């Protein structure tokens, strides 16, 4: 891939993605797959005004070794230096960039129950720190190719060619392959903003999902809720784009207001493994029954991580002719697949979807109906045969 295109992509992430403000610190989390691009991104962060850029690398095989050899107690322990680091993040509010490139099957065979137990033990300790940062930070998730991921998307190609093809597949829907990606995103953000304005003008009380694949689901909305899409704003007033790419207009539905059954139309990558061909049935807003042809036990584990994991946290509308959908590719990666189809998410909702959230506490937003959970798992339900009707508050 041409270095000029990659540098433009890095500049887009730094300036439009997290929108670094002069003097801010930046944390980049990445896999080991594209060190040269990480260098470009660090350089662009500094050019955008960053005071300090820290890169934290992750590697799935090392994590598998940790899970294999450590006890649940050790995996779950939050060290004092980790608490101090989280407090430092609260005090300084660094921009956070996540570069995803992981193998969709990279944790296959890992002890998922052990991971779940450790996460359930550590979450109550770290949650108060994350709550203090919610809606105050700029953050962005973007992607670069990994060799295993590229071979998963393009299994018939040699590794080098598969990586190049995945670069092309990433950059096109990210609007990063043209001469001026930032201008392209400014226009895209306006389009998403206008779509959300229209949705918010309707006064939607519930969404009804119907499909010839068996989907028959009704979801209630929060009266004070709004649809968001594209650019977001921190409580401090800084604009940023959390997802590159993004095609969705999304909202957080009313906790406890979901009835019926919904069928997934794409695989779900969860905890480094794939859950495929599954459905979820809701009663009283809660997922009371699930079934998957592949990884049934992992799906059951996912919705039982805590009380909120079985409730909906997001309803997202995506055009059927989005660039990712029209590519015809399954990316095996939620960041892309969720932007190919309408989707739902089980788990944590977004408090910034509440009108006037800046003047409310997290507890007040959640009391209005925004779900709270340690989980947030998007799964795709959209396809040509799906109809979604909105019922307005006036009937």
Secondary structure, DSSP 4 states (H G I P E B T S, - for coil): --HHHHHHHHHHIIIIIS-PPTT-EEEEEE-SS-HHHHHHHHHHHHHTT-SEEEEEE--HHHHHHHHHHS-HHHHH---HHHHHHHHHHHHH--EEEEEE---TTTTTTS-HHHHHHHHHHHHHHHHHHHHHHTTTS-EEEEE---HHHHHHHSTTS-HHHHHHHHHHHHHHHTT-SSS-HHHHHHHHHHHHHHHHHHHHHS-EEEEEEEETTS-EEEEEPPTTB--B-SEEE-TTS-EEESBSS--EEEE---TT-EEEEEE-SS-EEETTEEEEEEEEEEETTEEEEEEEEE-HHHHHHHTTSSGGGGBEEEEEEE-TT-HHHHHT---SSHHHHTTTS-EEEEE---GGGBTTGGGS-HHHHHHTT----S-EEEEE---TTEEEEEEETT-
